[in-house]
Amino acid sequence: MNVQDEGQGIHERPRPGPKLVGPIIRGTDSELADAIIAAIEADNQDSGVQVIDRGGYIRIQAAWECRLTRASLEDELGFAYPLSQIENVLTAFAGRMRATEDQLTWYLENRETDSAKS
């Protein structure tokens, strides 16, 4: 889309990229945070996972859908860890969240509708 600015001429408006979804976790337990990050990276190898560490919290995000499986998290931790315990470090999230015993998924309901809103 072209945009006309007074005195600036015509330029291209940047096209919006994919919507990013995923958890925001407390950064206070570094062992657990590192395991969550590594597990999400393993579960979303084709999604270009981004990690933004703000010290007190860590934003982990992927385009359109972000998965965390219990198996990957337990592999990283080296012991059993129910996904329901993630609530203790989960401060917020982007997108919608679906939870089962074996997987947490952050996602967007409809890519086409969400893309059009950008």
C-alpha positions in Angstrom: 0.0 0.0 0.0 1.3 3.4 -0.9 1.0 6.3 1.5 1.3 10.0 0.6 3.0 12.2 3.3 2.9 15.9 3.0 6.3 17.1 1.8 7.7 13.5 2.0 6.5 12.0 -1.3 5.1 8.5 -1.7 6.5 5.6 0.2 5.6 2.0 0.9 3.8 1.3 4.2 5.5 -1.7 5.9 3.4 -4.8 5.5 2.4 -6.4 8.8 4.2 -9.6 9.6 2.7 -12.7 11.1 1.0 -12.4 14.5 3.1 -13.7 17.3 1.7 -15.9 20.1 3.2 -17.6 23.2 3.8 -17.4 26.9 5.2 -14.7 29.1 6.9 -16.4 32.1 8.7 -15.2 35.3 12.4 -15.2 34.9 13.0 -15.9 38.6 13.6 -19.7 38.3 16.3 -19.8 35.6 16.5 -23.6 35.4 12.8 -23.9 34.7 12.8 -20.9 32.4 15.7 -22.3 30.4 13.9 -25.7 30.2 10.7 -24.1 29.0 12.5 -22.1 26.3 14.5 -25.2 25.1 11.3 -27.3 25.0 9.4 -24.7 23.1 12.2 -24.4 20.6 12.2 -28.2 20.2 8.4 -28.3 19.8 8.3 -25.4 17.2 11.4 -26.0 15.1 9.9 -24.6 11.9 8.3 -21.5 13.6 11.3 -19.2 14.3 10.8 -19.0 18.0 11.8 -15.6 19.5 12.9 -15.2 23.1 12.9 -11.7 24.7 14.4 -11.7 28.2 13.5 -8.7 30.2 15.1 -9.9 33.5 11.9 -10.1 35.5 10.0 -11.8 32.8 10.7 -13.7 29.5 8.5 -13.5 26.4 8.6 -16.6 24.2 6.8 -16.3 20.9 6.3 -17.9 17.6 4.3 -17.0 14.5 0.6 -18.0 14.6 1.0 -21.1 16.9 3.4 -22.0 19.8 3.4 -25.4 21.4 4.9 -26.8 24.6 4.7 -30.5 25.2 5.1 -32.2 28.5 7.5 -34.7 26.9 9.9 -32.0 25.6 9.8 -30.1 28.9 10.4 -33.3 30.9 13.3 -34.2 28.6 14.9 -30.8 29.3 14.3 -30.9 33.0 15.2 -34.6 33.4 12.2 -35.4 35.7 8.4 -35.5 35.5 6.7 -32.1 35.5 3.0 -31.7 35.1 2.1 -28.9 32.7 -0.5 -27.6 35.1 2.5 -26.4 37.3 3.4 -24.0 34.5 0.7 -21.7 35.9 3.1 -20.9 38.8 5.5 -19.1 36.3 3.0 -18.1 33.6 2.3 -14.4 34.0 0.5 -13.8 30.7 0.4 -14.9 27.2 -0.4 -13.7 23.7 -3.1 -15.3 21.6 -5.5 -18.0 22.9 -4.4 -20.9 25.0 -5.5 -24.6 24.8 -4.3 -26.9 27.6 -4.3 -30.7 27.9 -2.3 -33.0 30.2 0.3 -33.4 27.4 0.5 -30.1 25.6 -0.1 -26.3 25.9 -0.8 -24.5 22.7 -1.0 -20.8 22.2 -2.7 -19.9 18.9 -4.8 -17.6 16.9 -8.4 -18.6 16.1 -8.3 -17.6 12.4 -5.2 -16.6 10.5 -7.1 -14.9 7.6 -9.3 -12.8 9.9 -6.4 -11.9 12.2 -4.2 -11.0 9.2 -6.9 -8.7 7.8 -7.1 -6.8 11.1 -3.4 -5.8 11.0 
